Amino acid sequence: MRADLYIYGTLLTAGLGAAYWASLPVPEASEDAVSVMTVDPNTVTEVQLKTADVEVVAVKRSEDQRFLVTHTKTEIPPVNPHVPKDDKAPPRAPKITTERFLANPKMDDLLKSFSPLLAVRVLDSVDDKQMVDYGLKDAKDTFTIKSAGNKDLVLRIGKRSYGSRNRFAQEPGAKAKVLLIEDINIENLERAPVRLYERRIVNLEPDEVAKVEISVEGRSKRLDHSKRDQAGELIWADENDTAAKAKPAYDNFMDRIFKLRLTEYASPADEQGLKDIKPFLTIVLEKDGKAVDHMVFKKTPGDKPVYWITSDFLKMHAKLQSGRVESIEKDIEAILAEAKKS
């Protein structure tokens, strides 16, 4: 009996030691870190993640090289503990949620991590039990990188390494080596609606904007944002006001414009319907004497109108929070009236 305990104890200790070794972090430029492949971030055309619960496809747009992400999550509704179990009841239908959105700058960091894509560790000899422990035995989850001019990289994805932020992976093929790779990129794709969602309307900070032109149904007004007050702060004023008198109403209006954030991107069906809707407000942003972006506001009719916006930065429509835009819409006439008084 004692001999058996000794043998089992030794095996357990060895197994834990191997798992601990696999989970240890590797210093940058360590000889243990292995380049799986090197991909120029500019050549990546598509990134995919497919698991039992999540499917993510990020595709580069040809018009501006930005990535459009489609994130689909499948969830089985939880069992109601207050309802008696019925073994004859049909399986509960899964809840499928799909979101479509532009990726934010964190996508650039993800792409840079492919140059090169490093394996923290490479495990040359792995038995069937270890494959089960690593979550790679019959694994169906995959991580794929497609790039122009290069062979697609496809990794089967297993479990996270115990006590670390790394994950086991393997290229296709029963005899392929097992890799331990950093999990952050996979996790960012899994949680893309939180981590990769672009909510900005333009790629400009307010202080970068020197002038704007506000247009409403054929009427327009130009505002200046290039002069400063005595405290050195930029002010909003009428373009032709040589005295550069600050207008608090302009400041408040533009502040609310720049604080708007996207809530949901338009579907292809939404885009089709929005083609025939005329904008109720257009704002042209200027920098260094040139128009650098156009913010175009639209709304769908109805008892509860839905507010939309597009811009040169977005190149597609997206929804805005109705309450925030309603207050802006109500103040447009006041802004034009204020301009006339100048």
Solvent accessible surface area in square Angstrom, and as a share of the most:
residue,aa,sasa,rsa
1,M,175,0.78
2,R,212,0.77
3,A,68,0.53
4,D,69,0.36
5,L,113,0.56
6,Y,164,0.62
7,I,91,0.46
8,Y,145,0.55
9,G,32,0.30
10,T,70,0.41
11,L,114,0.57
12,L,116,0.58
13,T,94,0.55
14,A,62,0.48
15,G,41,0.40
16,L,115,0.57
17,G,37,0.36
18,A,42,0.33
19,A,39,0.30
20,Y,140,0.53
21,W,112,0.39
22,A,1,0.01
23,S,11,0.07
24,L,57,0.28
25,P,110,0.69
26,V,29,0.17
27,P,101,0.64
28,E,169,0.76
29,A,98,0.76
30,S,28,0.18
31,E,173,0.78
32,D,75,0.39
33,A,27,0.21
34,V,64,0.37
35,S,58,0.37
36,V,34,0.19
37,M,39,0.18
38,T,86,0.50
39,V,0,0.00
40,D,70,0.36
41,P,34,0.22
42,N,123,0.63
43,T,39,0.23
44,V,0,0.00
45,T,55,0.32
46,E,30,0.13
47,V,0,0.00
48,Q,27,0.12
49,L,0,0.00
50,K,85,0.36
51,T,32,0.19
52,A,93,0.72
53,D,84,0.43
54,V,15,0.09
55,E,78,0.35
56,V,0,0.00
57,V,36,0.20
58,A,0,0.00
59,V,64,0.37
60,K,36,0.15
61,R,24,0.09
62,S,101,0.65
63,E,103,0.46
64,D,38,0.20
65,Q,105,0.46
66,R,44,0.16
67,F,8,0.04
68,L,35,0.17
69,V,0,0.00
70,T,50,0.29
71,H,8,0.04
72,T,34,0.20
73,K,82,0.35
74,T,44,0.26
75,E,74,0.33
76,I,101,0.51
77,P,47,0.30
78,P,122,0.77
79,V,100,0.57
80,N,78,0.40
81,P,117,0.74
82,H,164,0.73
83,V,89,0.51
84,P,118,0.74
85,K,183,0.78
86,D,87,0.45
87,D,122,0.63
88,K,190,0.81
89,A,52,0.40
90,P,111,0.70
91,P,129,0.81
92,R,114,0.41
93,A,77,0.60
94,P,64,0.40
95,K,126,0.53
96,I,111,0.56
97,T,55,0.32
98,T,80,0.46
99,E,64,0.29
100,R,71,0.26
101,F,0,0.00
102,L,0,0.00
103,A,7,0.05
104,N,28,0.14
105,P,74,0.47
106,K,104,0.44
107,M,5,0.02
108,D,74,0.38
109,D,89,0.46
110,L,3,0.01
111,L,12,0.06
112,K,128,0.54
113,S,40,0.26
114,F,0,0.00
115,S,49,0.32
116,P,56,0.35
117,L,11,0.05
118,L,78,0.39
119,A,0,0.00
120,V,17,0.10
121,R,17,0.06
122,V,35,0.20
123,L,16,0.08
124,D,108,0.56
125,S,103,0.66
126,V,38,0.22
127,D,82,0.43
128,D,98,0.51
129,K,143,0.61
130,Q,54,0.24
131,M,23,0.10
132,V,82,0.47
133,D,71,0.37
134,Y,20,0.07
135,G,22,0.21
136,L,0,0.00
137,K,95,0.40
138,D,116,0.60
139,A,19,0.15
140,K,179,0.76
141,D,40,0.21
142,T,34,0.20
143,F,3,0.01
144,T,13,0.07
145,I,2,0.01
146,K,65,0.27
147,S,11,0.07
148,A,60,0.47
149,G,86,0.83
150,N,67,0.34
151,K,180,0.76
152,D,62,0.32
153,L,9,0.04
154,V,50,0.29
155,L,0,0.00
156,R,48,0.18
157,I,3,0.02
158,G,10,0.10
159,K,111,0.47
160,R,106,0.39
161,S,4,0.02
162,Y,194,0.74
163,G,77,0.74
164,S,27,0.18
165,R,138,0.50
166,N,14,0.07
167,R,14,0.05
168,F,10,0.04
169,A,0,0.00
170,Q,3,0.01
171,E,76,0.34
172,P,83,0.52
173,G,45,0.43
174,A,104,0.81
175,K,199,0.84
176,A,30,0.23
177,K,116,0.49
178,V,2,0.01
179,L,14,0.07
180,L,0,0.00
181,I,4,0.02
182,E,103,0.46
183,D,0,0.00
184,I,71,0.36
185,N,17,0.09
186,I,1,0.00
187,E,9,0.04
188,N,19,0.10
189,L,0,0.00
190,E,40,0.18
191,R,125,0.46
192,A,0,0.00
193,P,24,0.15
194,V,130,0.74
195,R,53,0.20
196,L,0,0.00
197,Y,16,0.06
198,E,3,0.01
199,R,98,0.36
200,R,75,0.28
201,I,8,0.04
202,V,13,0.07
203,N,92,0.47
204,L,30,0.15
205,E,115,0.52
206,P,53,0.33
207,D,104,0.54
208,E,66,0.30
209,V,1,0.01
210,A,28,0.22
211,K,55,0.23
212,V,0,0.00
213,E,47,0.21
214,I,1,0.00
215,S,35,0.23
216,V,11,0.06
217,E,148,0.66
218,G,86,0.83
219,R,90,0.33
220,S,65,0.42
221,K,45,0.19
222,R,70,0.26
223,L,0,0.00
224,D,2,0.01
225,H,10,0.04
226,S,60,0.39
227,K,75,0.32
228,R,146,0.53
229,D,63,0.32
230,Q,196,0.87
231,A,86,0.67
232,G,34,0.33
233,E,110,0.49
234,L,33,0.17
235,I,16,0.08
236,W,12,0.04
237,A,1,0.01
238,D,8,0.04
239,E,44,0.20
240,N,134,0.69
241,D,37,0.19
242,T,135,0.78
243,A,85,0.66
244,A,23,0.18
245,K,134,0.57
246,A,48,0.37
247,K,23,0.10
248,P,107,0.67
249,A,45,0.35
250,Y,0,0.00
251,D,71,0.37
252,N,80,0.41
253,F,0,0.00
254,M,1,0.00
255,D,60,0.31
256,R,60,0.22
257,I,1,0.00
258,F,26,0.11
259,K,122,0.52
260,L,3,0.01
261,R,119,0.43
262,L,1,0.01
263,T,70,0.40
264,E,86,0.39
265,Y,10,0.04
266,A,1,0.00
267,S,43,0.28
268,P,92,0.58
269,A,81,0.63
270,D,49,0.25
271,E,38,0.17
272,Q,113,0.50
273,G,47,0.46
274,L,2,0.01
275,K,142,0.60
276,D,134,0.70
277,I,39,0.20
278,K,177,0.75
279,P,58,0.36
280,F,29,0.12
281,L,1,0.01
282,T,29,0.17
283,I,0,0.00
284,V,22,0.13
285,L,0,0.00
286,E,23,0.10
287,K,66,0.28
288,D,123,0.64
289,G,76,0.73
290,K,145,0.61
291,A,55,0.43
292,V,62,0.35
293,D,6,0.03
294,H,71,0.32
295,M,2,0.01
296,V,30,0.17
297,F,0,0.00
298,K,21,0.09
299,K,70,0.30
300,T,34,0.20
301,P,122,0.77
302,G,57,0.54
303,D,152,0.79
304,K,181,0.77
305,P,32,0.20
306,V,51,0.29
307,Y,5,0.02
308,W,10,0.03
309,I,0,0.00
310,T,23,0.14
311,S,7,0.04
312,D,64,0.33
313,F,29,0.12
314,L,0,0.00
315,K,101,0.43
316,M,15,0.07
317,H,20,0.09
318,A,0,0.00
319,K,52,0.22
320,L,7,0.03
321,Q,101,0.45
322,S,43,0.28
323,G,45,0.44
324,R,128,0.47
325,V,0,0.00
326,E,68,0.30
327,S,42,0.27
328,I,1,0.00
329,E,45,0.20
330,K,158,0.67
331,D,48,0.25
332,I,6,0.03
333,E,94,0.42
334,A,61,0.47
335,I,6,0.03
336,L,10,0.05
337,A,51,0.39
338,E,41,0.19
339,A,11,0.09
340,K,161,0.68
341,K,155,0.66
342,S,83,0.54
